[in-house]
Amino acid sequence: MSFENVSLFPFTAEVNEDDHLVIGGCDVVDLAAEFGTPLYVFDEDTLRGMCREFRMEFGTRYPNSRVAYASKAFVNPAIARIVAEEGLGLDVVSGGELAVARAADVPPDTIYFHGNNKTPEELEFALDYGIGQIVVDSFHELEVLDVIAGERGVRQDIMLRLSPGVDPHTHEKTTTGILDSKFGFSIETGDAAKAIRQAMSAANLDLVGIHFHLGSPIFELEPYELGVEVVLNYLTQFKEEGLRLEIFSPGGGFAIGYVRSEPPPQIAEYAESITKYTSRLCEELGFGTPLLVVEPGRSIVGRAGVALYTVGGIKDIPTVRKYVSLDGGMGDKHSTRDIRLGI
Ligand SMILES: *Cc1c(COP(=O)(O)O)cnc(C)c1O
């Protein structure tokens, strides 16, 4: 049996003659025996395939584009190396993720540092590593970063994260681009205008681009179109004041399949919407062709990953349901196996 048409499994998934799941040519029962469970298995073919699909779909429609893997979806040095080899940049949201990127020799100029509460130590680490863009999220960060760059005698490229007030129709806890959000400078309240002016006049910072991220997972195309439209239209008023839009990033949040009955849009459809709106509006509004940065996270890694568990007790409640207990769950952080291994 082949899993080719079941988009929830890795590309290489199949079932062998023993009725075992096989991923990337490895029988998962053998993997469980060798490494123990719970065990996360990632399929390299799927990872590379998704990276290529994103690059191809965006790059053919809008050549000046970059795909940056949003590594909070899952990262370790092996995965960081693979996505870098596939020509993707990397989004990080903490010093820990940045340390993984450095351990994997990810070129610093392809790294974007996001997050609403970067500590001074994390910002210092990022500057010392020479990372490309810091995506500034608050006035506090703008001030702290300007001082840190000044102390080092460097000018740091930054982007600002704006909150455009567009609802992506996903879970309220993962909605990030509306007024009531801890992320970004709100257009509605006037914070965005203040932040843009403050960033342009900062002594040690160069404002090179604008970012927004609406939330995840976004199953619709319209929120991206609306977000691009709202933000680009908004930015025109700052052109005369000297705003340079070298980089424009409408974030990530592209949906993946969780159940067979709810397939997400194709990557091509997201790419078509985003590149069409970005090129048309940039042209109309005189922004030229800024570097378009999209930041898929789960859509790169989700389908590549499979968690393996061992079944324990089974509790059958007649006419109600059957509970099957596994040796994992709650994020799988602290299984007895990890404790035994001292992880
Ligand atoms: C989480 C996040 C993403 C990616 O979200 P996914 O749903 O994993 O695609 C992109 N950009 C930013 C700033 C994020 O915080």
The ligand as a Gaussian input file, in Angstrom:
#p B3LYP/6-31G(d) Opt

LIG

0 1
 C        5.116000      31.385000      14.033000
 C        5.551000      32.396000      13.053000
 C        5.587000      32.086000      11.702000
 C        5.216000      30.738000      11.135000
 O        3.991000      30.232000      11.508000
 P        3.622000      28.797000      10.933000
 O        2.202000      28.605000      11.293000
 O        4.516000      27.823000      11.586000
 O        3.838000      28.878000       9.448000
 C        6.022000      33.050000      10.810000
 N        6.397000      34.274000      11.239000
 C        6.375000      34.613000      12.540000
 C        6.811000      35.951000      12.948000
 C        5.958000      33.688000      13.492000
 O        5.930000      34.034000      14.779000

